[in-house]
Amino acid sequence: MKAISILLGHSSEIITFENYTDKNEIIYDCLEELEPFIESVVPKKNTEENIADCTDIEIDIIMQDVFDNIMVA
């Protein structure tokens, strides 16, 4: 891709990729490999466990902000 990008005078390979590739076909070709990953990172439903995880993260963020403000003062 880099050689083609240089020959076409593009400033980066991403410009060549965006203009001359079929992204839908690339995604379709990789779908079999992507589906297990997507299933593992996207929650299926809003369970109590997911809500508890989000609450823990929010508390951690709030506590970090408090700590940062104490350190600055």
C-alpha positions as CSV (number, residue, x, y, z in Angstrom):
1,M,0.0,0.0,0.0
2,K,2.9,2.4,0.8
3,A,4.3,2.0,-2.7
4,I,1.0,2.7,-4.3
5,S,0.5,5.7,-2.0
6,I,3.9,7.1,-3.1
7,L,3.2,6.5,-6.8
8,L,-0.1,8.3,-6.6
9,G,1.4,11.2,-4.7
10,H,-0.7,10.8,-1.6
11,S,0.6,12.3,1.7
12,S,-0.2,9.1,3.6
13,E,-1.2,5.5,3.0
14,I,-4.5,6.1,4.8
15,I,-5.6,8.4,2.0
16,T,-4.9,5.7,-0.6
17,F,-6.7,3.1,1.5
18,E,-9.8,5.3,2.0
19,N,-10.1,6.2,-1.7
20,Y,-9.2,2.9,-3.3
21,T,-10.5,0.1,-1.1
22,D,-13.9,-1.4,-0.5
23,K,-14.2,-1.2,3.3
24,N,-17.4,-3.2,3.3
25,E,-15.7,-6.1,1.5
26,I,-12.8,-6.0,4.0
27,I,-15.2,-6.0,7.0
28,Y,-17.2,-8.9,5.4
29,D,-14.1,-10.9,4.8
30,C,-13.0,-10.5,8.5
31,L,-16.4,-11.0,10.0
32,E,-15.8,-14.6,11.0
33,E,-12.8,-13.5,13.0
34,L,-14.4,-10.3,14.4
35,E,-17.7,-11.9,15.7
36,P,-16.2,-13.7,18.7
37,F,-14.3,-10.5,19.7
38,I,-17.5,-8.4,19.4
39,E,-19.5,-10.9,21.4
40,S,-16.9,-10.8,24.2
41,V,-16.8,-7.0,24.5
42,V,-20.4,-5.9,23.9
43,P,-22.7,-6.7,26.8
44,K,-25.8,-8.5,25.7
45,K,-28.1,-7.1,28.4
46,N,-28.0,-4.7,31.3
47,T,-27.5,-7.1,34.2
48,E,-27.0,-6.2,37.8
49,E,-23.4,-7.2,37.4
50,N,-22.8,-4.7,34.6
51,I,-24.5,-1.9,36.6
52,A,-22.3,-2.7,39.6
53,D,-19.2,-2.6,37.4
54,C,-20.2,0.8,36.1
55,T,-20.8,2.1,39.6
56,D,-17.4,0.9,40.7
57,I,-15.8,2.7,37.8
58,E,-17.7,5.9,38.5
59,I,-16.6,5.8,42.1
60,D,-13.0,5.3,41.1
61,I,-13.2,8.3,38.7
62,I,-14.7,10.5,41.4
63,M,-12.1,9.4,44.0
64,Q,-9.3,10.0,41.5
65,D,-10.6,13.6,40.9
66,V,-10.8,14.2,44.6
67,F,-7.2,12.9,45.1
68,D,-5.9,15.0,42.2
69,N,-7.6,18.1,43.6
70,I,-6.0,17.5,47.1
71,M,-2.6,17.0,45.5
72,V,-2.9,20.3,43.6
73,A,-4.1,22.4,46.6
